[in-house]
Amino acid sequence: MDTATTSNQSGPIVTWDHVISRINALRRSLLWVVAALLLGTAAGWGVADRVFNFLAAPLTTALANATRDPRLAFTSLSDPFIIYFSVSLLLGLLLALPVIMSLFWRIVAPLGLGRGAVKAVVFVAASSVLFLVGLAFGYWVLLPFVVRYLLGVAEEFRYAVTIREYLRFALRMLIAMGMSAQLPLISFVLARFELVTARRMLRWLPYAVLAAFVIAAVITPPDGISQLLVATPMMVLYLLGVVVAAVAAPRN
């Protein structure tokens, strides 16, 4: 009897053809993601300068309000190209996000979340909306507050902020907020698979707080106030994930 195509009666039949077909399907999905990312990046290049001005607005506005020179400097001839490419890549990621989450849904749905076009659309839409909400919170609430605080620490000094330094700081904060906003959705998926429970997540709360401050320390300057400002929304989202896990837990 061919052991490559049969198994014992207690387990499902798994064939090499099935494994290869799954690998090929995953490869095609990854190619779609790469194609979407490249197309989004190419499309974003045309508006990269305007998007960068939009991203720089919290800093330039704060500098102007503090009666300081709002112009940003660059220290290398390649800085403008690198900046615009980074902004284009961010736009490409945003445009490719539905494709990426569709791939994730195709992977996890057969494991227990159930199939169906409606569920897929809801999952992809929820993930995209949460990411955008995180970006919006980071841009309109968190970033201006942190920038104003940091500029006010030493008002007697003259600031010479480079565009690369600021963009790295801003993108880290915005992407961290966008990814953190996925925590409720991740909690929902893990709870449906019975991989986590609300009670277990509460036991992990001290480690979650530590992780939030570690992430905040990476993306913000080494001062306690800005780290607290970044870590607090992450902890709130984690607690919201605990509530979601309690609601999403399967009922026997």
C-alpha positions as CSV (number, residue, x, y, z in Angstrom):
1,M,0.0,0.0,0.0
2,D,1.3,3.4,-0.9
3,T,2.2,5.3,2.3
4,A,2.5,8.6,0.5
5,T,-1.1,8.7,-0.3
6,T,-2.8,7.0,2.6
7,S,-2.8,7.2,6.4
8,N,-4.3,5.4,9.3
9,Q,-8.0,5.5,9.9
10,S,-7.7,8.0,12.7
11,G,-6.2,10.8,10.6
12,P,-6.9,12.5,7.3
13,I,-5.3,11.5,4.0
14,V,-2.5,13.7,3.0
15,T,-0.8,13.4,-0.4
16,W,2.3,15.1,-1.8
17,D,0.1,16.5,-4.6
18,H,-2.0,18.2,-2.0
19,V,1.1,19.7,-0.2
20,I,2.6,20.9,-3.5
21,S,-0.7,22.4,-4.6
22,R,-0.9,24.3,-1.3
23,I,2.7,25.6,-1.7
24,N,1.9,26.7,-5.3
25,A,-1.3,28.5,-4.1
26,L,0.8,30.2,-1.4
27,R,3.4,31.2,-3.9
28,R,0.8,32.7,-6.3
29,S,-0.7,34.6,-3.4
30,L,2.7,36.0,-2.4
31,L,3.2,37.1,-6.0
32,W,-0.1,38.9,-5.9
33,V,1.1,40.7,-2.7
34,V,4.4,41.7,-4.3
35,A,2.7,42.9,-7.4
36,A,0.2,44.9,-5.4
37,L,3.0,46.4,-3.3
38,L,5.0,47.3,-6.4
39,L,2.0,48.9,-8.1
40,G,1.1,50.8,-5.0
41,T,4.6,52.1,-4.6
42,A,4.8,53.2,-8.2
43,A,1.4,55.0,-7.9
44,G,2.6,56.6,-4.6
45,W,5.7,58.0,-6.2
46,G,3.7,60.6,-8.1
47,V,2.3,62.1,-4.9
48,A,5.2,61.4,-2.6
49,D,6.2,65.0,-2.2
50,R,2.7,66.0,-1.2
51,V,2.4,63.1,1.2
52,F,5.7,64.0,2.8
53,N,4.6,67.6,3.3
54,F,1.5,66.2,5.0
55,L,3.5,63.9,7.2
56,A,5.9,66.8,8.1
57,A,3.0,69.2,9.0
58,P,3.0,68.4,12.7
59,L,6.6,69.3,13.0
60,T,6.6,72.4,10.7
61,T,3.5,73.7,12.3
62,A,5.0,73.3,15.8
63,L,8.2,75.0,14.7
64,A,6.3,77.9,13.1
65,N,4.1,78.3,16.3
66,A,7.3,78.4,18.3
67,T,8.6,81.2,16.0
68,R,11.4,78.9,14.7
69,D,12.5,78.2,11.2
70,P,10.0,75.5,9.9
71,R,12.2,74.4,7.0
72,L,13.7,70.9,7.3
73,A,17.3,70.2,6.2
74,F,19.0,67.2,4.5
75,T,22.6,66.2,5.0
76,S,23.1,64.0,1.9
77,L,22.3,64.5,-1.8
78,S,20.4,61.2,-1.8
79,D,18.2,62.2,1.1
80,P,15.3,63.5,-1.0
81,F,15.2,60.4,-3.2
82,I,15.3,58.1,-0.1
83,I,12.6,60.1,1.6
84,Y,10.2,60.1,-1.4
85,F,10.9,56.4,-1.9
86,S,10.1,55.6,1.7
87,V,6.9,57.6,1.5
88,S,6.0,55.8,-1.8
89,L,6.7,52.4,-0.1
90,L,4.4,53.4,2.8
91,L,1.6,54.3,0.3
92,G,2.3,51.0,-1.5
93,L,1.8,49.1,1.8
94,L,-1.4,50.9,2.4
95,L,-2.8,50.1,-1.0
96,A,-1.6,46.5,-0.8
97,L,-3.0,46.0,2.7
98,P,-6.4,44.5,1.5
99,V,-4.4,42.0,-0.7
100,I,-2.2,41.1,2.3
101,M,-5.1,40.5,4.6
102,S,-6.9,38.5,1.9
103,L,-3.9,36.2,1.8
104,F,-3.9,35.9,5.6
105,W,-7.7,35.1,5.5
106,R,-7.1,32.4,2.9
107,I,-4.6,30.8,5.3
108,V,-6.5,31.0,8.5
109,A,-10.1,30.6,7.3
110,P,-9.9,26.8,6.6
111,L,-8.5,26.2,10.1
112,G,-11.8,27.0,11.8
113,L,-13.1,30.5,11.0
114,G,-15.3,29.3,8.2
115,R,-15.3,30.1,4.6
116,G,-17.5,32.6,2.7
117,A,-17.1,35.8,0.7
118,V,-19.0,37.9,3.3
119,K,-16.7,36.8,6.1
120,A,-13.6,37.4,4.0
121,V,-14.8,40.9,3.1
122,V,-15.7,41.7,6.7
123,F,-12.3,40.5,7.9
124,V,-10.3,42.4,5.3
125,A,-12.4,45.5,5.8
126,A,-12.0,45.4,9.6
127,S,-8.3,44.9,9.4
128,S,-7.9,47.8,6.9
129,V,-10.1,50.1,8.9
130,L,-8.3,49.3,12.2
131,F,-4.9,50.0,10.6
132,L,-6.2,53.3,9.2
133,V,-7.7,54.3,12.6
134,G,-4.3,53.6,14.2
135,L,-2.5,55.7,11.6
136,A,-5.1,58.5,12.1
137,F,-4.7,58.5,15.9
138,G,-0.9,58.5,15.5
139,Y,-0.9,61.4,13.1
140,W,-3.6,63.7,14.5
141,V,-3.2,63.0,18.2
142,L,0.0,61.3,19.2
143,L,2.6,62.8,16.8
144,P,1.7,66.5,17.3
145,F,1.6,66.0,21.1
146,V,5.0,64.3,21.2
147,V,6.6,66.9,18.8
148,R,5.3,69.9,20.8
149,Y,6.6,68.3,24.0
150,L,10.0,67.5,22.6
151,L,10.4,71.0,21.1
152,G,9.4,72.6,24.5
153,V,12.0,70.6,26.4
154,A,14.9,73.0,25.5
155,E,13.4,76.2,24.0
156,E,16.8,78.0,24.3
157,F,18.4,75.7,21.7
158,R,18.2,76.0,17.9
159,Y,16.8,72.9,16.2
160,A,18.2,71.6,12.9
161,V,15.9,68.7,12.2
162,T,16.8,66.6,9.1
163,I,14.1,65.2,6.9
164,R,15.4,61.7,7.2
165,E,15.6,61.8,10.9
166,Y,12.0,63.2,11.2
167,L,10.6,60.8,8.7
168,R,12.1,57.8,10.4
169,F,10.7,59.0,13.7
170,A,7.2,59.7,12.3
171,L,6.9,56.5,10.3
172,R,8.0,54.3,13.3
173,M,5.3,55.9,15.4
174,L,2.6,55.7,12.8
175,I,3.3,52.2,11.7
176,A,3.5,51.1,15.4
177,M,0.0,52.6,16.0
178,G,-1.4,51.0,12.9
179,M,-0.1,47.6,13.9
180,S,-1.2,48.0,17.5
181,A,-4.7,48.7,16.3
182,Q,-4.8,45.2,14.9
183,L,-4.6,43.7,18.5
184,P,-8.4,43.4,18.9
185,L,-8.7,41.6,15.6
186,I,-5.8,39.3,16.4
187,S,-7.4,38.6,19.8
188,F,-10.6,37.6,18.0
189,V,-8.8,35.2,15.6
190,L,-6.8,33.6,18.4
191,A,-9.8,33.3,20.7
192,R,-11.9,31.6,18.0
193,F,-9.1,29.1,17.6
194,E,-9.0,28.7,21.4
195,L,-5.4,29.6,21.4
196,V,-5.9,32.3,24.0
197,T,-8.6,33.2,26.5
198,A,-9.4,36.5,28.2
199,R,-8.2,35.1,31.5
200,R,-4.9,34.0,30.0
201,M,-4.4,37.4,28.4
202,L,-5.0,39.1,31.8
203,R,-2.3,36.9,33.2
204,W,0.0,38.1,30.4
205,L,-0.8,41.8,31.2
206,P,2.5,42.5,32.9
207,Y,4.4,41.2,29.9
208,A,2.2,43.1,27.6
209,V,3.0,46.3,29.5
210,L,6.7,45.6,29.3
211,A,6.5,44.9,25.6
212,A,4.6,48.2,25.0
213,F,7.3,50.2,26.8
214,V,10.1,48.3,24.9
215,I,8.4,49.1,21.6
216,A,7.9,52.7,22.7
217,A,11.6,53.0,23.7
218,V,12.6,51.8,20.2
219,I,10.4,54.4,18.3
220,T,10.7,57.4,20.6
221,P,13.5,59.4,22.1
222,P,14.8,58.2,25.5
223,D,12.5,60.2,27.7
224,G,9.8,58.8,29.9
225,I,7.0,61.2,28.8
226,S,7.1,60.4,25.1
227,Q,7.5,56.7,25.9
228,L,4.5,56.8,28.2
229,L,2.4,58.6,25.5
230,V,3.2,55.9,22.9
231,A,2.9,52.9,25.3
232,T,-0.5,53.9,26.8
233,P,-2.6,53.4,23.6
234,M,-0.9,50.0,23.1
235,M,-1.9,49.0,26.6
236,V,-5.5,50.2,26.0
237,L,-5.7,48.2,22.8
238,Y,-4.4,45.2,24.6
239,L,-7.1,45.5,27.2
240,L,-9.6,46.0,24.4
241,G,-8.3,42.7,23.0
242,V,-9.0,41.0,26.3
243,V,-12.6,42.1,26.0
244,V,-12.8,40.9,22.4
245,A,-11.3,37.5,23.4
246,A,-13.9,37.1,26.1
247,V,-16.7,37.9,23.6
248,A,-15.3,35.8,20.8
249,A,-14.6,32.7,22.8
250,P,-16.5,29.6,21.5
251,R,-19.4,28.6,23.7
252,N,-19.8,24.9,24.3
